[in-house]
Amino acid sequence: MMAKSADRSRAWLMSQAVIKYVEHEAWQLEAIKKSLEKLECGEAKFADHDDVASWLSSWGSAGETECPVCK
C-alpha cells in the first residue's frame, strides 16, 4: 500500500528503510564514542541515579521536580 501511495517499488522503500537505519545506528555509535572519550579524559558529567529516578517518578504529578544537575 505504501509503495503504491509513494509511486515507488517495495524494493525502493526497503532500501530507504535500511539507509535510514544505518544512518541512525552510525549516529548513535558516534555519540557513544564521544561520550566514552569524555569519560576517559575525565570530562564527563553525570547526574546521580537516585536523583534522576526520583525526578522521572515525579513527572505528571502535582509535585513534579526540577531536572537534576549533572556534576
C-alpha positions in Angstrom: 0.0 0.0 0.0 2.8 2.5 0.9 4.7 1.7 -2.2 1.7 2.4 -4.4 0.9 5.7 -2.5 4.5 6.8 -3.0 4.6 5.5 -6.6 7.8 3.6 -5.7 8.6 -0.1 -5.6 8.7 -2.1 -2.5 12.4 -2.7 -3.0 13.0 1.1 -3.1 11.1 1.5 0.2 13.1 -1.2 1.8 16.4 0.2 0.6 15.4 3.6 2.1 14.5 2.0 5.4 17.9 0.2 5.5 19.6 3.5 4.7 17.8 5.3 7.5 18.5 2.5 9.9 22.2 2.6 9.1 22.4 6.4 9.4 20.7 6.2 12.8 23.0 3.5 14.1 26.0 5.4 12.9 24.8 8.5 14.7 24.2 6.5 17.9 27.6 4.8 17.8 29.4 8.2 17.2 27.5 9.7 20.2 28.6 6.7 22.4 32.2 7.0 21.2 32.3 10.7 22.1 30.8 10.1 25.5 33.3 7.4 26.2 36.2 9.7 25.2 34.9 12.3 27.6 34.7 9.7 30.3 38.2 8.5 29.7 39.5 12.2 29.8 37.7 12.9 33.0 35.4 15.5 31.2 32.1 13.6 31.6 29.4 15.0 33.8 26.7 12.8 35.4 23.6 13.1 37.5 23.1 10.9 40.4 20.9 7.8 39.5 18.6 8.2 42.5 18.1 11.9 41.7 17.2 11.0 38.1 14.9 8.2 39.2 13.1 10.5 41.6 12.7 13.2 39.0 11.3 10.8 36.5 8.9 9.4 39.1 7.6 12.9 39.7 6.6 13.5 36.0 2.9 14.2 35.6 2.3 14.7 39.3 1.4 17.9 41.2 4.8 17.7 42.8 6.9 17.5 39.6 10.5 18.3 40.5 13.2 20.1 38.5 15.7 18.2 36.3 18.8 17.0 38.3 22.0 18.9 37.7 24.9 17.0 36.1 28.1 17.3 38.0 
